[in-house]
Amino acid sequence: MNHHYLAYMYRLRYITRWSLMRNVMKENVAEHSFHVAMLTHTLCTIANEVFGRQVPTDRLVTLALFHDVTEVFTGDIPTPVKHQNPDILRSFREIEHVAAERLMGMVPEPLKDVYEPLIAGHQHAEDPELRRYVKAADLLDAYLKCVSELSAGNHEFSIAKRQTEAAIAAMNMPELDYFLEHLAPSFEKTLDELAEE
């Protein structure tokens, strides 16, 4: 029997993000997942090295890599649509659950114990305090997308940037503050400006 799980994972590169917005730079879910995994690693490293925490970096990076895998079936539903009202959000969560079950049905039986908590991660009892790092990285990626688009002259992302900044501030995480102070400003620079420093 063929198991199509990874073939579907590779199709995340065909799922476009920010579909309701005019984009200077197109982005897909595979790229986004990679960026969120990298940002999760950075936030965990800041937590451990700067703030003396003991965050399980490897575990959270793995969760980040898989955080949007169900979108291979659902597509990327824009946040304003998903969160328009509780009924839409509840329906979307049910669709996500069905998508996760479908994806799990494609994983070979000996691998299921490893992949089930990753594919259906938000439905499992992973420590919510730890999952905040993945959520924070997801928000940071949205923020950096907004910064990049605005730097390219695309004002379509002005309101999204303000909303994302408010969501980041509401998380009240010193790791995010550290990132925004020390790492985020580079994203507003051109390649020539980066090379000059």
C-alpha positions as CSV (number, residue, x, y, z in Angstrom):
1,M,0.0,0.0,0.0
2,N,1.3,3.5,-0.9
3,H,1.3,6.1,1.9
4,H,0.7,9.6,0.4
5,Y,1.4,11.6,3.6
6,L,4.8,13.2,2.4
7,A,3.5,13.8,-1.1
8,Y,0.8,15.9,0.4
9,M,3.2,17.7,2.7
10,Y,5.2,18.8,-0.4
11,R,2.1,20.3,-1.8
12,L,2.1,22.9,0.9
13,R,4.2,24.9,-1.5
14,Y,1.2,25.4,-3.7
15,I,-1.0,26.9,-0.9
16,T,-0.8,30.7,-1.2
17,R,-1.0,32.8,1.9
18,W,-2.4,36.4,2.3
19,S,-4.9,35.6,-0.5
20,L,-7.1,38.7,0.2
21,M,-4.1,41.1,0.1
22,R,-2.2,42.6,-2.8
23,N,1.3,41.1,-2.4
24,V,4.6,42.4,-3.7
25,M,6.2,39.0,-2.7
26,K,4.1,35.9,-2.9
27,E,4.3,33.5,0.0
28,N,3.2,29.9,0.4
29,V,2.5,27.7,3.4
30,A,5.8,25.7,3.0
31,E,7.8,28.9,3.2
32,H,5.8,30.1,6.1
33,S,6.2,26.9,8.0
34,F,10.0,27.0,7.5
35,H,10.1,30.6,8.8
36,V,7.9,29.9,11.8
37,A,10.2,27.0,12.7
38,M,13.3,29.2,12.4
39,L,11.6,32.0,14.5
40,T,10.5,29.4,17.1
41,H,14.1,28.3,17.4
42,T,15.2,31.9,17.8
43,L,12.6,32.7,20.4
44,C,13.4,29.5,22.4
45,T,17.1,30.3,22.2
46,I,16.4,33.8,23.5
47,A,14.3,32.3,26.3
48,N,17.1,29.9,27.3
49,E,20.2,32.0,26.7
50,V,19.0,35.5,27.6
51,F,16.3,34.8,30.2
52,G,17.6,31.6,31.7
53,R,14.6,29.5,30.9
54,Q,14.6,25.8,30.1
55,V,12.4,25.7,27.0
56,P,12.6,22.4,24.9
57,T,13.7,24.1,21.7
58,D,13.8,20.9,19.5
59,R,10.3,19.9,20.5
60,L,8.9,23.3,19.8
61,V,10.7,23.7,16.5
62,T,9.2,20.4,15.4
63,L,5.7,21.5,16.4
64,A,6.3,24.8,14.5
65,L,7.3,22.9,11.4
66,F,3.9,21.1,11.4
67,H,1.7,23.9,12.8
68,D,-0.2,24.5,9.5
69,V,-0.1,21.0,7.8
70,T,-3.8,20.7,7.6
71,E,-3.9,23.6,5.2
72,V,-2.9,21.2,2.5
73,F,-6.6,20.4,2.5
74,T,-8.2,23.5,4.0
75,G,-6.1,26.1,2.2
76,D,-5.0,29.2,4.1
77,I,-8.2,30.9,5.4
78,P,-7.4,34.6,6.0
79,T,-7.6,35.6,9.7
80,P,-10.3,38.2,9.2
81,V,-12.5,35.6,7.7
82,K,-11.7,32.8,10.2
83,H,-12.2,35.1,13.2
84,Q,-15.2,37.0,11.9
85,N,-17.6,35.3,14.4
86,P,-17.5,32.3,16.7
87,D,-19.6,30.1,14.4
88,I,-17.1,30.5,11.5
89,L,-14.2,29.8,13.8
90,R,-15.9,26.7,15.3
91,S,-16.7,25.4,11.8
92,F,-13.1,26.0,10.7
93,R,-11.8,24.1,13.7
94,E,-14.1,21.2,12.8
95,I,-12.8,21.3,9.2
96,E,-9.2,21.3,10.5
97,H,-10.0,18.3,12.7
98,V,-11.3,16.4,9.6
99,A,-8.3,17.4,7.6
100,A,-5.9,16.2,10.4
101,E,-7.7,12.8,10.5
102,R,-7.5,12.5,6.7
103,L,-3.8,13.3,6.8
104,M,-3.2,10.8,9.7
105,G,-4.9,8.1,7.6
106,M,-2.0,8.4,5.1
107,V,0.8,7.9,7.6
108,P,2.2,4.4,7.8
109,E,1.0,2.6,11.0
110,P,4.5,2.3,12.6
111,L,5.0,6.1,12.3
112,K,1.6,7.2,13.6
113,D,2.6,7.6,17.3
114,V,5.2,10.2,16.2
115,Y,3.2,12.1,13.7
116,E,-0.3,12.2,15.3
117,P,0.6,14.8,18.0
118,L,2.3,16.9,15.3
119,I,-0.5,16.8,12.7
120,A,-3.2,17.3,15.2
121,G,-1.0,19.3,17.6
122,H,-3.5,22.0,18.6
123,Q,-6.0,19.3,19.6
124,H,-3.6,17.5,21.9
125,A,-2.6,18.3,25.5
126,E,0.7,20.0,24.7
127,D,1.6,22.5,27.4
128,P,-0.2,25.7,26.4
129,E,2.6,27.8,27.9
130,L,5.1,26.1,25.6
131,R,2.8,26.3,22.5
132,R,2.9,30.1,23.1
133,Y,6.4,30.1,21.5
134,V,5.0,28.7,18.3
135,K,2.1,31.2,18.3
136,A,4.5,34.0,19.0
137,A,6.7,32.9,16.1
138,D,3.6,32.7,13.8
139,L,2.8,36.3,14.8
140,L,6.4,37.4,14.2
141,D,6.3,35.9,10.7
142,A,3.2,37.8,10.0
143,Y,4.8,41.0,11.4
144,L,7.9,40.5,9.2
145,K,5.8,39.9,6.2
146,C,4.0,43.2,6.8
147,V,7.4,45.0,7.3
148,S,8.7,43.5,4.1
149,E,5.7,44.5,2.1
150,L,5.7,48.0,3.6
151,S,9.4,48.4,2.9
152,A,8.6,47.5,-0.8
153,G,6.1,50.4,-0.9
154,N,3.0,48.2,-0.5
155,H,0.7,50.1,1.9
156,E,-1.9,47.3,1.7
157,F,-0.2,45.9,4.8
158,S,-0.4,49.0,7.0
159,I,-3.4,47.9,9.1
160,A,-2.3,44.3,9.2
161,K,1.0,45.5,10.7
162,R,-0.7,47.5,13.4
163,Q,-3.0,44.6,14.3
164,T,-0.1,42.2,14.4
165,E,1.9,44.6,16.6
166,A,-1.1,44.7,19.0
167,A,-1.4,40.9,19.1
168,I,2.4,40.6,19.7
169,A,2.2,43.2,22.6
170,A,-0.8,41.3,24.1
171,M,1.3,38.2,24.4
172,N,3.5,40.0,26.9
173,M,6.6,37.8,26.2
174,P,10.1,39.3,26.9
175,E,11.4,37.1,24.2
176,L,9.3,38.9,21.7
177,D,10.4,42.3,23.0
178,Y,14.1,41.2,22.7
179,F,13.5,40.0,19.1
180,L,11.8,43.3,18.1
181,E,14.6,45.4,19.6
182,H,17.6,43.4,18.4
183,L,16.6,41.4,15.3
184,A,13.5,42.8,13.7
185,P,15.0,46.2,12.6
186,S,17.2,44.5,10.0
187,F,14.2,43.4,8.1
188,E,13.5,47.0,7.1
189,K,16.9,47.4,5.5
190,T,17.9,46.9,1.9
191,L,20.6,44.4,0.9
192,D,23.0,47.2,0.4
193,E,22.2,48.7,3.8
194,L,22.8,45.3,5.4
195,A,26.1,44.8,3.6
196,E,27.3,48.3,4.7
197,E,27.2,47.3,8.4
